[in-house]
Amino acid sequence: MGEELARRLIDAVGAEAVRVDDAIGPEYGADESLRAVAEVPAVVVLPADTAQVAAVVGVAAELGVPVTARGAGTGLSGACIPCAGGIVVSFERMAGIVEIDDAGHVAVVQPGVTLADLDAATAAHGLVYPVFPGTLAASLGGNVATNAGGMRAVKYGVTRHQVLGVEAVTGTGEVIRTGGRFVKSTTGYDLTQLLIGSEGTLGLVTEATLRLHPRLTHTASILAPFAAVDDVAAVIPRVVASGVQPMILEYIDRSTMGGLLRMNDLTLGIPQDVAAKTEAYLVVVLEGRDEQRLETDVADVATQLADAGAHDVYVLPSGQGTDLLAARESAFWMVKAAGADDVIDMVVPRERIPEYLRRVQAIAGERGSKVFGCGHAGDGNIHFSVYEPDDAARSGLLRAIFEMGMAMGGAISGEHGIGRAKKRYYQELEDPAKLALQRRIKAAFDPAGILNPGCIFDLA
């Protein structure tokens, strides 16, 4: 099969686009997940356009070979780890910005384009694509596949709120276009939203039409230390409801903040006596069209935080605020370097955050495990680093946390996706009827079951 597969793929897309054996680097078999097991594929294909992607999928469907799409490989759930003997479709050659439409506030991009390249291109037009999920090295195709979020979701939402349409190749090799350059439609099923977050199991996205926004150049960062997590959680709805529309609302616990400051050699100027009595920090970032309006919003938020019991309220100098946010974005690398055994990104209703945090710590304490957290408090998405090296103990801990959070009305993943790393818990805890329906939907898009099998759920 290996030789025949390679020959058929070379016939379809050319020898320069096909890699086998020693030409396949280890990076094609892994992502940044701490627990998913790497797997080197049989073949890596680097298509140049949609027609070549369709040709590859057509060959795979005929031969019954699994196909896994790959962008930048920055995911945290193992969603782009291929199957043994399978094909990786790498979009590194399809990394172009097709168009930026100033009048329509739209960008059309290929899946391999990075957030860094898109941000630079949109900045030249005074526009911004506002989804920043933690690394600008991430690709748009990967973001669409996982419905990536990030710190700005409290204001701008996640990827699905910014994607107007896609071009995709289904498991039959058919090319479909969904959505368009419009913001509303009641014309049949919304296939765009179905494909977003499907982690490559329904189709390979080969082009995305994105919504852009005016780039607001005036920003301010506010840091408020609190004595308790409950105090942080209580003030968040007040800030959101005040109408200032914060761009970022981040919760950071004391241990994580200490680690971030040490790792990034930062000093925030917080007096030692204040830091000693602080259990949780709230970071608020505001943006505006002009300095005067921004100053008014900053004063309003500062008053709300002080009234809510903050030990103090610090409006950080521009460079210091940027450095703190960059440090927060690097939290994953900090916990990875510190030997974390897993990371989870469960989301719960915002008003349940205090209870969720308390119960997570109680569950961890009962089991003798350590769990530290920070996250997007404005939308209820808390990220925990888990320190529990025993596989069985860690599995039991995660299952207990997920089950508890789902009982609160939450979901296992807020933005990283299920992938392969969290598939077991999703299958055990999700409604069986919902899983059965999702399997039928996959069968409609991918009747041969070749698109990223084993990701999100098993086929049977």
C-alpha positions in Angstrom: 0.0 0.0 0.0 2.8 2.4 0.9 4.4 2.4 -2.6 1.1 2.5 -4.4 -0.1 5.4 -2.2 3.0 7.4 -2.9 2.8 6.7 -6.6 -0.9 7.7 -6.8 -0.2 10.9 -4.8 2.7 11.8 -7.0 0.6 11.3 -10.1 -2.1 13.6 -8.5 0.1 16.5 -7.3 3.6 16.0 -8.5 6.7 14.6 -6.9 7.8 17.9 -5.5 4.7 18.0 -3.3 5.1 14.5 -1.8 7.4 13.5 1.1 8.0 9.9 2.3 10.4 8.0 4.6 13.4 10.2 5.7 12.0 13.3 4.1 9.2 13.4 6.8 10.4 15.3 9.8 9.2 14.5 13.3 7.3 17.8 13.5 4.6 16.3 11.1 3.6 13.8 13.7 3.0 16.0 16.7 1.6 19.3 18.0 2.1 21.1 21.4 -0.2 18.8 23.4 1.5 17.5 26.5 -0.2 14.1 26.5 -1.2 13.1 22.9 1.2 10.5 21.5 3.1 11.5 18.3 2.7 9.4 15.2 4.8 9.7 12.0 2.6 9.5 8.9 3.3 7.4 5.8 3.2 10.4 3.5 3.2 14.2 3.8 1.6 16.1 0.9 2.1 19.8 0.4 -0.6 20.9 -2.0 -0.4 24.2 -3.9 -4.1 24.8 -4.4 -7.6 23.5 -3.7 -7.6 21.3 -6.8 -4.6 19.4 -5.5 -6.2 19.0 -2.0 -9.3 17.5 -3.7 -7.1 15.2 -5.7 -5.3 14.0 -2.5 -8.6 13.4 -0.7 -9.9 11.6 -3.7 -7.0 9.2 -3.8 -7.3 8.6 0.0 -11.0 7.9 -0.2 -10.5 5.4 -3.0 -7.7 3.6 -1.0 -9.2 4.0 2.4 -6.3 5.9 3.8 -6.7 8.4 6.7 -6.1 12.1 6.0 -5.1 14.7 8.6 -4.8 18.4 7.9 -2.0 20.3 9.4 -1.4 24.1 9.8 1.4 25.4 12.1 1.1 22.6 14.6 0.5 24.9 17.6 -2.6 23.1 18.9 -2.8 21.8 22.4 -5.2 18.8 22.0 -3.5 16.5 19.5 -6.0 17.3 16.7 -3.4 17.3 14.0 -1.6 14.1 15.0 -2.0 11.7 12.1 -2.9 8.0 12.0 -0.3 5.3 11.5 0.0 4.7 7.7 -1.9 7.9 7.0 -1.5 11.1 5.0 -0.7 14.5 6.4 -1.9 17.4 4.2 0.3 20.3 5.2 -0.9 23.7 4.2 2.5 25.4 4.3 2.5 26.1 0.6 -1.1 27.5 0.8 -0.2 30.5 3.0 -1.4 33.4 0.9 -3.6 36.4 1.6 -5.9 36.4 -1.4 -7.5 39.8 -0.8 -8.1 42.5 1.8 -11.3 44.4 1.0 -11.1 47.8 2.7 -14.7 48.8 1.9 -16.2 45.5 2.9 -13.9 45.0 5.9 -13.2 41.4 4.7 -10.1 39.4 4.2 -9.9 36.2 2.1 -7.0 33.9 3.1 -5.6 30.5 2.5 -5.3 28.1 5.5 -1.6 28.2 5.9 -1.3 32.0 6.5 -0.2 32.8 10.0 -1.8 35.3 12.4 1.4 37.3 12.3 1.3 37.7 8.6 -2.4 38.5 8.6 -2.0 41.1 11.4 0.8 42.9 9.5 -1.2 43.0 6.3 -4.4 44.2 8.0 -2.5 46.9 10.0 -1.4 48.5 6.7 -5.2 49.0 6.0 -6.1 50.3 9.5 -8.0 47.0 10.1 -7.6 44.0 12.4 -8.6 40.4 12.5 -9.2 40.3 16.3 -8.7 36.6 17.2 -5.4 36.1 19.0 -5.3 32.6 20.6 -2.0 32.8 22.3 0.6 32.7 19.5 0.8 34.7 16.3 2.6 31.7 14.8 -0.8 29.9 14.6 -2.3 29.4 11.2 -5.8 30.5 10.1 -6.7 26.9 9.0 -5.9 25.6 12.4 -7.8 28.4 14.1 -10.9 27.5 12.0 -10.5 23.8 12.7 -10.4 24.3 16.5 -12.6 27.4 16.7 -9.8 29.2 18.5 -10.5 31.9 21.0 -8.0 33.9 23.1 -7.9 36.8 25.5 -10.0 39.2 23.2 -13.0 36.9 23.1 -14.8 38.8 25.8 -15.2 41.7 23.3 -14.9 40.1 19.8 -15.9 36.5 20.3 -14.1 33.5 19.0 -13.2 32.3 15.5 -16.7 31.3 14.5 -17.9 34.9 15.1 -15.3 36.2 12.6 -15.5 33.7 9.8 -18.1 34.6 7.1 -17.5 31.7 4.8 -15.1 28.9 3.8 -14.1 26.8 0.9 -13.6 23.2 1.9 -12.9 19.7 0.5 -15.2 17.0 2.0 -14.3 13.4 2.5 -15.5 12.5 -1.0 -13.1 14.9 -2.6 -15.9 17.4 -3.4 -15.2 21.1 -3.1 -17.9 23.2 -1.5 -18.3 26.9 -0.7 -20.3 28.1 2.3 -21.3 31.5 3.5 -20.1 34.6 1.7 -19.3 38.3 2.1 -22.4 39.0 4.2 -23.1 38.9 7.9 -26.6 37.3 7.9 -28.3 34.5 6.0 -31.3 32.2 6.5 -30.7 30.3 3.4 -30.5 26.6 4.3 -28.3 24.9 6.9 -25.3 27.0 8.1 -22.5 24.7 6.9 -19.9 27.3 7.7 -20.6 27.1 11.4 -20.7 23.3 11.2 -17.2 23.1 9.7 -15.7 25.6 12.2 -14.5 23.7 15.2 -14.8 20.3 13.5 -11.0 19.7 13.8 -10.6 18.4 10.3 -13.1 15.6 10.7 -15.7 17.0 8.2 -13.6 18.8 5.6 -10.3 20.4 4.8 -10.7 24.1 4.7 -8.8 25.6 1.8 -9.9 29.2 2.0 -11.6 31.4 4.6 -13.5 34.7 4.3 -12.9 36.7 7.5 -14.6 39.6 9.1 -12.2 42.5 9.8 -12.7 45.4 12.3 -11.3 49.0 12.6 -8.0 48.9 14.4 -8.2 51.0 17.5 -4.8 52.3 18.4 -5.4 53.7 21.9 -5.2 51.1 24.6 -4.8 51.0 28.4 -4.0 48.1 30.8 -5.3 48.0 34.3 -4.1 45.6 37.0 -6.1 45.0 40.2 -5.0 42.7 43.0 -7.8 41.1 45.1 -7.8 39.2 48.4 -9.9 36.4 47.0 -11.0 34.8 43.7 -14.6 35.4 44.6 -14.0 39.2 44.6 -12.5 39.0 41.1 -15.5 36.9 39.8 -18.0 39.3 41.4 -16.7 42.4 39.7 -16.5 40.9 36.2 -20.2 41.1 35.4 -20.2 44.7 36.6 -17.4 45.7 34.3 -19.0 43.9 31.4 -22.4 45.4 32.1 -21.0 49.0 32.4 -20.8 49.5 28.7 -17.0 50.1 28.5 -16.6 46.9 26.4 -13.2 45.7 27.7 -11.1 44.0 25.1 -9.5 41.7 27.7 -10.6 40.5 31.2 -8.0 38.0 32.5 -7.9 36.2 35.9 -4.4 35.1 37.1 -3.9 33.4 40.4 -1.0 34.3 42.8 1.1 31.3 42.0 0.8 31.7 38.2 1.5 35.5 38.4 4.6 34.9 40.4 5.8 32.4 37.9 5.1 34.7 34.9 7.0 37.6 36.5 10.0 35.4 37.3 10.1 33.7 33.9 9.8 37.0 32.0 12.0 39.0 34.4 9.1 41.5 35.0 8.5 43.9 37.8 5.1 45.5 38.2 5.8 47.8 41.1 3.3 46.2 43.4 4.3 46.8 47.0 5.3 43.7 48.8 2.7 44.0 51.5 0.0 44.2 48.8 1.3 41.2 46.9 1.5 39.2 50.2 -2.2 39.5 50.8 -3.3 39.0 47.2 -4.8 35.7 46.0 -6.0 36.7 42.6 -5.3 39.4 40.0 -7.6 40.9 37.4 -6.1 42.3 34.2 -8.4 44.7 32.2 -7.4 46.0 28.8 -9.5 48.8 27.2 -9.2 50.2 23.7 -10.7 53.3 22.2 -10.8 55.7 19.2 -9.2 58.6 21.1 -7.4 59.3 24.3 -10.1 61.4 26.0 -12.8 58.6 25.7 -10.3 56.0 26.8 -9.3 58.0 29.9 -13.0 58.3 30.8 -13.4 54.5 30.5 -10.3 53.8 32.5 -11.5 56.0 35.3 -14.9 54.3 35.3 -13.3 50.8 35.5 -10.8 51.8 38.1 -13.7 53.1 40.3 -15.6 49.8 39.8 -12.6 47.8 40.8 -11.9 49.9 43.9 -15.5 49.7 45.0 -15.4 45.9 44.6 -12.6 45.7 47.1 -9.4 45.7 45.1 -6.3 46.3 47.3 -5.3 49.0 44.8 -5.8 49.7 41.1 -2.7 50.2 38.8 -2.9 51.7 35.4 0.2 50.2 33.8 2.6 52.2 31.6 2.1 51.2 28.0 5.3 49.1 27.8 4.7 47.4 31.1 1.1 46.5 30.1 2.3 45.0 26.8 5.0 43.0 28.6 2.5 41.6 31.1 0.1 40.5 28.3 3.0 38.9 26.4 3.9 37.1 29.6 0.3 35.9 30.1 0.3 34.7 26.5 3.4 32.6 27.2 1.9 30.9 30.3 1.7 27.6 28.5 5.5 27.6 27.9 6.0 28.5 31.5 4.0 25.6 32.8 5.5 23.2 30.2 9.0 24.2 31.4 7.9 23.8 35.0 6.9 20.1 34.3 3.2 20.4 34.1 1.6 17.0 33.2 -1.4 18.4 31.4 -3.4 21.6 30.7 -7.1 21.9 30.5 -9.3 24.8 29.2 -12.8 24.1 30.5 -15.4 26.8 30.2 -18.3 27.4 32.6 -21.0 30.1 32.8 -19.3 33.3 34.0 -21.3 33.6 37.2 -20.2 30.1 38.2 -16.5 30.8 38.1 -16.0 31.2 41.9 -17.8 27.9 42.6 -15.9 26.2 39.8 -12.5 27.4 41.0 -13.2 26.4 44.6 -14.4 23.0 43.6 -11.4 22.4 41.3 -9.1 23.1 44.2 -11.1 20.9 46.5 -11.0 18.0 44.0 -7.3 18.4 43.5 -6.7 18.6 47.2 -8.6 15.5 48.0 -6.5 13.6 45.5 -3.1 15.1 46.5 -2.6 16.8 43.1 -1.6 20.4 42.3 -3.6 22.6 40.0 -2.8 26.3 39.2 -4.8 28.6 36.9 -5.3 31.7 34.9 -7.7 32.4 32.1 -10.3 34.4 30.3 -12.5 35.4 33.2 -14.6 37.6 31.0 -16.0 34.6 29.2 -15.7 31.9 31.8 -12.8 30.0 30.1 -10.3 29.1 32.8 -7.0 27.4 32.0 -5.5 25.0 34.6 -2.0 23.5 34.6 -2.2 20.1 36.2 0.7 18.6 38.1 0.0 14.9 38.6 2.5 12.5 37.1 0.6 9.3 37.8 -1.4 8.5 34.7 -4.3 6.8 36.5 -4.5 9.5 39.2 -4.4 12.3 36.6 -7.1 10.6 34.5 -9.4 10.4 37.5 -8.7 14.0 38.5 -9.5 15.3 35.0 -12.7 13.2 34.7 -13.9 14.5 38.0 -13.2 18.1 37.0 -14.9 17.8 33.7 -17.9 16.0 35.1 -18.3 18.7 37.8 -17.9 21.6 35.3 -20.4 20.0 32.9 -22.9 19.7 35.7 -22.6 23.5 36.1 -23.6 24.0 32.5 -20.0 24.1 31.2 -18.1 22.3 28.4 -14.9 20.3 28.4 -13.0 22.7 26.0 -13.5 26.4 25.6 -10.9 26.9 22.8 -8.3 24.2 22.5 -10.6 21.6 21.1 -11.1 17.9 22.0 -8.6 16.4 19.6 -7.2 13.1 20.7 -6.1 14.3 24.1 -9.6 14.8 25.6 -11.5 12.4 23.4 -12.0 9.8 26.2 -13.6 12.2 28.6 -15.8 13.7 25.9 -17.1 10.2 24.9 -17.7 9.2 28.5 -19.4 12.4 29.7 -21.3 13.8 26.6 -24.9 13.0 25.8 -24.9 9.7 23.8 -27.7 11.0 21.6 -25.6 14.0 20.7 -22.6 11.8 19.9 -24.7 9.6 17.7 -26.0 12.6 15.8 -22.4 13.9 15.3 -21.3 10.5 14.0 -24.2 10.6 11.4 -23.2 14.2 10.4 -19.6 13.0 9.9 -20.8 10.1 7.8 -22.6 12.6 5.5 -19.5 14.7 5.0 -17.0 11.8 5.1 -18.7 8.5 4.1 -15.4 6.5 4.0 -14.4 7.8 7.4 -11.0 9.0 6.2 -10.9 12.5 7.6 -9.0 12.6 10.9 -10.5 9.4 12.3 -10.1 9.1 16.0 -10.2 12.8 16.6 -13.0 14.2 18.9 -14.8 10.7 19.0 -14.3 7.2 17.7 -16.5 6.3 14.7 -18.2 3.5 16.6 
